[in-house]
Amino acid sequence: MPKKKSSTTKKTLERHLVKPISAYLRHTGCDVVIPDLPFFDRGIDVYAIRSRPRRLAFAVELKLYDWRKALRQAAIYQLCSDFSYVALPSTTVPKVQLDQFRQAGIGILSIGVTGDVSIFLKARRSTEQREFYLDSFRNFALGVAQHAR
Amino acid sequence: MPDSKLFIRLGSHSEKDYLLKTAKLFSGVIVGANLLESTPGATVSLALSLLGGAKIGFAVDPLTYTFGMDLSYIMSETLDRSSPIKGVRTWSLKKSFKGLAEQYGGVVKRVVVDNGSSIAPPDLSTAEIQRLCTSVLEYQLGRMRGVWVADPQLRDVAAEFPDPSFVFSPYFYIPELPLSSSTSWEKATVEIAAAFGDLRSPVPKYSVACFARSILRDTARVRRLFNELSSNGCDGCWFWISDLPEDRIQAVELENLRLAIGIFQSRGKPLFNMHGGYLSAALSKHGLAGFSHGIGYGESKDVIPVVGVTVPTVNYHLPPLHTRVPMLELERALSSLGITTAQEFHDRICDCTICKGVLKEDLGNLREFGDFVLKVGNTRKSQTPDSAKRCRFHFLLARRKELDFVNGNTLSAIKNQMVQALQEYSSLPGYLNLSAKAGHLAVWDSGL
């Protein structure tokens, strides 16, 4: 029986997923990629903005195993993003119930052992956005990016 | 069945504003004796405005249980002003609790203040119990009046200061383990209640049973404890089951709660829950006389205090589920619930004055209940004070509406409402957090 990992260990391992996901988002044309964007009393693991051809916001929830929890969290991110994804190690991806993701319109990014990222399930454009949240998080992310430059 | 009574517990004077604006909606207010000790003037003035002005109940919780727990819970680090070396800090009893222990005198002062230990069952001989009961009764009846006596301007009218509406017996926490300690504390609780019941008092005297949640699962023990507590001279009893959030109650716990209520009802004595919520209101249909909770919720409380964590978010009280939820979870679920306008929100979620005032006919304004701000130096956002204030006021008004519903309807109608909400929320898609937050309604429905 494998030893249960502590939440701190899990969080550290999840942080290792940030780098490949950030690189992937940049590769797909996102010009702003912010890890751990403050989102109410927690953080969005990765929030990204693609400016061209139309400005679009992406939110990604990273998880090692608990895809149900990630799905519920990603569903909330639909309030403040155009596309919401759950990123999982490729070994976890086969265990998810795809119909729940499809029903929610949430996509899945699969991270391979070498750090290669691929879209396993494409996200649908969110119909749950609230203009206030979308604007404020997008502007906040843009501000953070500008400050970093 | 008589209407369910709700007493609001005041944690600090920063909550006074909520209370003064809503006091008339409730049966009364309970303050901790530590608050009375730390701010006697302000507490007495509040008591007077509630007892005399708003004409609602007022009582002081003697909090004696704190002296039987690990004393570090009531200690703090302060500057040692007696030290010749500047900046030396000392770890000692908080001033308010030290003052309280000195007021109670006897075993409390000797063990806690003089010896620096917690009170244990062997410290409570029959004579000590009688002395403790007398001093705790006198404290509740006379301390506030004493504050007036000490004030040269109020001294002449001190005799006119009203009595509290009722008094609590001293009480200590009955832990689950170790068994010998658990049994000794239970015995002490029964003896204290009996001794307190023998005292003369101008106002009703209530015993208090404070115990570990696991004890509630032991039917024989619940029957024995409540049988004994109902057979003394006290006019009724308050119970405090440590760390029992009503939305996580198990079927057997609810069954035993009803057993306890039935015992008191058969003796014609009122039984109250010290930390309860909507379930306690609904239990009035089985004879629970009332309950109390705080302003920023506090519908359950652990005897072990939470220390050193960030300020908790005051979530939105969702009336259909009678529990609190993060505003984001509710906002995300609105479309699945078929709520697209402010009017639909008021019809199906809440139409209290606060909700109407916040929404201003625009559902988008709902976010004002969950406004967060990123403070300089923090990595996580925290709730704005205005948002927390809206949630608290909404909670108090929504709770009053819930009480009116319970008091004005039959048990069957109350259960119907629960079943309807359970069906509606549990049929939400599994990816919405709210879909998993209605399960307690099934337990409540079958246990009521």
Boltz contact constraints between the chains, C-beta under 6 A:
constraints:
  - contact:
      token1: [A, 38]
      token2: [B, 374]
      max_distance: 6.0
  - contact:
      token1: [A, 38]
      token2: [B, 380]
      max_distance: 6.0
  - contact:
      token1: [A, 38]
      token2: [B, 381]
      max_distance: 6.0
  - contact:
      token1: [A, 40]
      token2: [B, 372]
      max_distance: 6.0
  - contact:
      token1: [A, 40]
      token2: [B, 381]
      max_distance: 6.0
  - contact:
      token1: [A, 41]
      token2: [B, 313]
      max_distance: 6.0
  - contact:
      token1: [A, 41]
      token2: [B, 380]
      max_distance: 6.0
  - contact:
      token1: [A, 71]
      token2: [B, 431]
      max_distance: 6.0
  - contact:
      token1: [A, 72]
      token2: [B, 431]
      max_distance: 6.0
  - contact:
      token1: [A, 72]
      token2: [B, 433]
      max_distance: 6.0
  - contact:
      token1: [A, 75]
      token2: [B, 431]
      max_distance: 6.0
  - contact:
      token1: [A, 76]
      token2: [B, 328]
      max_distance: 6.0
  - contact:
      token1: [A, 76]
      token2: [B, 332]
      max_distance: 6.0
  - contact:
      token1: [A, 79]
      token2: [B, 332]
      max_distance: 6.0
  - contact:
      token1: [A, 100]
      token2: [B, 430]
      max_distance: 6.0
  - contact:
      token1: [A, 100]
      token2: [B, 431]
      max_distance: 6.0
  - contact:
      token1: [A, 103]
      token2: [B, 429]
      max_distance: 6.0
  - contact:
      token1: [A, 104]
      token2: [B, 431]
      max_distance: 6.0
  - contact:
      token1: [A, 132]
      token2: [B, 367]
      max_distance: 6.0
